[in-house]
């Protein structure tokens, strides 16, 4: 069956956006502010005119003059409940979108012939669905092409189109997730590069992931920090041959210890990024290791627990995102749930883009007993994906209480939640066995919310604090 092509790239639109992204990369603060202001006014006007939800929310406000911090804060759960009123295109309907993303074979295919669709992972509750129009895609493509750091500058000159690169993405590949959709979109739009771009599922046992990476020998590995750390350990222990020239991480907090481990194992250049399903390319890392907010297309507002702005240099209780690119699904002062520090000082790299620090959720990698190998390491995102996709449970926390003892709990306590918890227990047991972790006991508790970490956020997966079997 022939592949269905994603919406084609509009070369005129892409060229205009790319040129502006390049110019904004060297603009002064005034030039960036002017771009933000123009795009914000255009977004607010379209939201008021085309979105029934925002027509009510903005009906008493002058969208040409209203300050952003005067507008209402919105959250995912509310917007998803009123999805068909939220979007600016009446033909887009949540029921048809849910049907569309239920079919994994349609990843990167066009929705309504012109949109690209992806879903969030559900790491902060029920997953959301995001529709990308031509402008959004052009912005994401341009930001990635122009602002992703040049880890090997000479390579950019010798091979500007990346013909010699082999890129492996290690992550969740079975759903319409942003990274998977983006990779498959590139594969279909560039058939000549299709064999050089590969998605490898992190739902497999680690030895199978390593085997597939070694078979491909990628020059670039893109993955989550927790997965990169496991690959680094495999390399240091002599079980992985591949040494990529670059490692790209994102989707989780990259700690200094994890960065050091990856560097020690692979000796390659590493670049971190910050993004979300709501805006794919929020920030890229510069050569000095700082994350720079793409402030010409995304606005971040760190706020305290009462919704008030926090001063530069301080972390808020959460951060609000305004996406200036998406005209079909307005994201205005949207609670992302991350703790972000916005710095006032300019970076030593010279970029005019503001520096941010992200204190996202830090999930633990579990080290569980195995009768065959002594211990098995299990990626937190893979575990969470199994419970979400196979059991349909999103409000949960897995806590390791010993080498072979886990607690699976949920804050819900009605009869339906108890049944779903039992199903999640079976799914988790099957998943752990597929990873080689045998004899793991899983206790279940309903009506017991997960414990919050020091950041005030709940980690989905919490490892034991005591030494695990088989060493660190």
C-alpha positions, 0 to 999 in steps of 0.5 A, a space after each residue: 500500500 503506497 504511503 500517504 504523503 504529509 501536507 507538502 512544504 510551501 516553499 514561499 512560506 518556509 522561505 519567508 519564515 526561515 529568513 525572518 528566523 535568521 534575521 531575528 537571531 541577530 536582532 536586538 531586544 526591540 526587534 524581538 519585542 516588535 515581532 512578538 507584539 505583531 504576532 500576538 495581536 494577529 493571534 488574538 484577533 483570529 482567536 476572537 473572530 474564529 474560535 467560539 471559546 475565545 470569542 466569549 473569553 475576549 468579548 469585553 477586551 480590546 485585542 489591539 491593546 489588552 496586555 497579555 497578563 490581563 488575559 485568562 489563564 487556560 488549562 489543558 483539561 478545560 480546553 480539551 472538554 471544549 475542543 470543538 469550540 476552541 479551534 478556529 476551523 469548524 471542520 476540525 472535530 475532536 471525535 474525528 481526530 480521536 478516530 484518526 490518531 487511534 490508527 498508528 498506521 496514519 502517523 504523519 498522514 494529513 488530517 483534512 488534507 492539510 493539517 498535521 496532528 500529534 497527541 501529548 503523552 499524557 504525562 500530566 493527565 489525559 493526553 491532548 490533541 494538537 493540530 498543526 497548520 502550515 504556519 506552525 510547521 514552517 516555524 518549527 522547521 525553520 527554528 530547527 534548521 537555523 537555531 539548532 546548535 552546530 555541534 560540528 560546524 565544518 560538517 554544516 559546510 561540507 554536508 549542508 543537507 545532511 546527506 551523510 547523516 544517519 539519525 536514530 530517534 529512540 522513543 515512543 513510536 507506536 502513537 502519534 507523538 510529536 517527535 515520532 510524527 515529525 520524524 515520519 513526516 521528514 521521512 515521507 517528504 524526503 524519500 532519498 533520506 528515508 533510510 537514514 532516518 529511523 525511529 526505534 521503540 524504547 518499549 523494547 528490552 534494552 538489549 534489542 534497542 542496542 542491537 538495532 542501534 548497532 545495526 544502523 550505526 547512526 551518526 546522531 542519536 536523538 532521545 530522552 536523557 534517561 534513555 541516553 543515560 542507559 545507552 551510555 551505561 551499555 557503552 561503558 560496559 562494552 555492550 554497545 559498539 556505536 559511538 555517535 558523533 552527536 547526541 540530541 536530548 529533550 523531553 526530560 530534565 538533563 542533569 549535570 550528572 547525566 550530561 557527564 555520563 553521556 560525555 564519558 561514554 561517547 565523547 561526542 557533542 551533546 545538545 539539549 533542547 526544551 519543547 512540548 507538544 504545545 510548541 515543539 521548539 521552545 528553546 535550544 541550547 547554545 555552545 555555552 550550554 544555556 537554553 535560549 527561548 525562541 522568544 520571537 515565536 513563543 512567550 513564557 510567563 513564569 507565575 507563582 501559585 496565585 497566578 502572579 508573575 515572578 521576577 527574573 531569576 526565580 522559578 515559578 510554580 508553573 509557566 504559561 505558554 503563548 504559541 504565536 505560530 498556531 492559528 488554528 488551535 490558539 494557545 494563549 497563556 496555557 499552563 504547561 506545568 513546568 517550573 521555568 526560570 527566565 533570566 534577565 542577563 544576556 548570555 556570553 554567546 551573544 544571542 539576543 534570545 533570553 536564557 531560561 532554565 527548566 526544572 521539569 519532572 525528573 522521572 527515575 529509571 527503575 533497576 529491578 531484579 531478574 533471575 537471568 541477569 541479576 538486574 534489569 533497568 526499565 525506562 520510566 517513559 516506556 513504563 508510563 507509555 505502556 500503562 497509558 496506552 494499554 490500560 488507559 490509566 493516566 492518574 497513577 504513580 509507580 513507586 519502587 519499595 524494594 528490588 522486586 516490589 512496586 506500588 501502583 497507586 491512583 488518586 481516583 477511588 470509584 469502581 471504574 478506577 479500581 477496575 482500571 487499576 487492576 488492568 494497569 497492574 496486569 499491563 505493568 506485569 506483562 511489560 516488566 516481563 517483556 523487559 526481562 524483569 521477572 518475579 516483581 510484586 506489584 501492590 495496588 492502592 486506589 484513592 491514594 494520590 501520588 506524592 509530590 517531589 520537592 518541586 511541587 510536581 508529581 513524578 510518575 515513576 519513583 525508584 527505590 532509595 536503597 541500593 538496587 540489585 546488581 549494583 548502580 
